[in-house]
Amino acid sequence: MTLKTPDHREAVSQAEALLKNCITGHGFLASPTDSDNYRRIWGRDGIIIGLAALMTDDHDMIAALRSTLETLVKHQGPHGEIPSNVDIRSGRVSYGGMTGRVDADLWFVIGCGEYWNVTRDDSFIQRMLPAIEKVVFLLGAWEFNNRGLLYVPATGDWADEYVHNGYILYDQLLYLQTLRTLHHLRRRITDDDDHDLRTRTSLLKHRIQDNYWFGSDAAIPDDVYHEIFFEKGRKAADRCTRRYWLPFFSPHGYGYRFDGFANVLASLLGVSTPSRRRTVDAYIDRHVVPDEIKLLPAFHPVIKPIDKDWEDLHITFSYSFKNRPYEFHNGGLWPMVTGFYVADLARRGETAKAKDYLAGIHGANAMSMDKLPWGFPEYVNGSDFSAGGNRQQCWSASAALMGHYALKGKKVFTIHEDDTPVQ
């Protein structure tokens, strides 16, 4: 089955309309629907939506990002923690579920920096800098052993009902961009070219490159976290060696599933090398993305009841179990993740492939939900390609805008290492 692709102009128009429908005086809602807790201001969702908004040059949408950031900082916790979400109707503030959401803090700093870098809103950033500094101090404490990598508890990031924890690649990549952002702001706002922060950022990049890619059986890389542990993990690895970035490691071992978001960010944030990018692209083309619709899954391969991870997955949920095979994070196909991939492909000049994946996003967003067209589903089932999750998901709409404007030359991340373009 090949799914129908809607007209590009209509798809972009529908996406813009949904983003504007998600604007409130407090910022972007994750969704205008009342399902579960989506009708709230989210740290993660709001910033991702806002990054796409910045690419549009639309005044109202850019102002909504500012409002989102202001709502989040208004409810910053006593140690610096940024809310996972804020219910603007009840006033309830959540910093996470069973554990806090580490990536809400990371996206907040990134969002503040990107907003200022595009708008040069000096009064805003001057008010935000103390909160940003507090967040980064807290993140340093979450390294726990002062060795440069964040330790993320289970359910501690966007994959909050999935079975990974520890030193998660996705969070390390956002941590790298967070430190870059802080250095950029200090340098531009306070004229402080912080050498220690620059060194810390450079070291983190090397640690990511050395710890999350299994190459040949040559010498162990210089910045490996634990040499014996790394060597054991490399010997146990089969499907991921020299094929894609590792998703995480913890005291219990390495994860080996393909993490779609992390592999895209490794390229988009300039951590990957050209040869590794080509290797990951080839793996995605051959093993990960279905022929029927060009969308990336959250994770691959699917965890099934016969797999050893199934028992842990089956008890990890907030409201109801969502991760049946090919659904949600367990093999569900995500327009949001794919939006970042389109941006990366466009940045690299892979225009034809970027357009194919943007067409996949449009096809997903146009799917009917509750008998209404343009459902903007949270994800698409990876087996039967039906719309899944919550409808009218604003970051699914933002993926369409992100891809559209990336193909026009706009960048998702305007802050780069040493203030130079990512190569």
Number of C-alpha atoms within 10 A of each C-alpha: 8 8 14 15 18 17 12 15 10 12 23 21 13 20 26 20 13 22 28 17 15 24 23 16 11 19 27 33 30 26 27 20 16 10 11 9 14 21 20 28 31 27 29 25 27 30 29 24 29 29 25 31 27 24 23 17 12 11 10 12 25 23 20 25 27 23 20 28 28 18 21 26 20 11 19 19 15 8 10 20 23 33 27 25 28 24 16 17 8 7 9 11 19 16 21 18 13 13 14 22 28 27 21 26 29 27 23 26 29 24 27 24 27 22 25 16 19 14 14 12 12 12 9 16 19 13 12 17 18 11 20 26 15 16 22 20 13 15 21 16 12 16 15 12 11 10 11 20 25 22 22 25 19 20 23 25 24 18 18 22 23 25 20 24 24 22 22 27 27 23 25 25 23 21 28 22 24 27 22 25 26 23 24 24 24 17 14 12 13 10 10 12 14 14 10 10 15 18 11 15 22 16 15 21 24 15 20 24 19 18 23 20 20 24 16 10 9 6 8 17 17 11 16 18 16 9 14 11 16 21 16 12 17 19 11 13 16 12 11 20 17 16 21 28 28 25 27 24 22 16 9 9 14 24 20 21 19 25 24 24 22 25 24 26 20 24 21 25 22 17 20 22 13 13 9 18 20 14 14 22 17 14 17 20 12 11 10 20 17 17 12 15 23 26 30 31 32 28 25 22 17 22 22 17 13 8 9 10 14 17 14 11 21 17 14 18 16 12 7 8 13 20 23 19 19 27 24 26 26 26 25 29 34 31 34 27 23 29 31 23 28 30 29 25 24 24 21 14 12 14 15 12 15 26 18 15 24 29 23 26 32 28 23 33 32 24 24 16 19 7 8 10 11 21 22 32 26 26 32 28 22 26 14 10 21 15 24 24 18 18 25 25 27 31 33 33 33 26 30 32 27 32 32 26 21 24 23 11 14 19 21 24 22 17 25 16 21 13 13 9 12 16 15
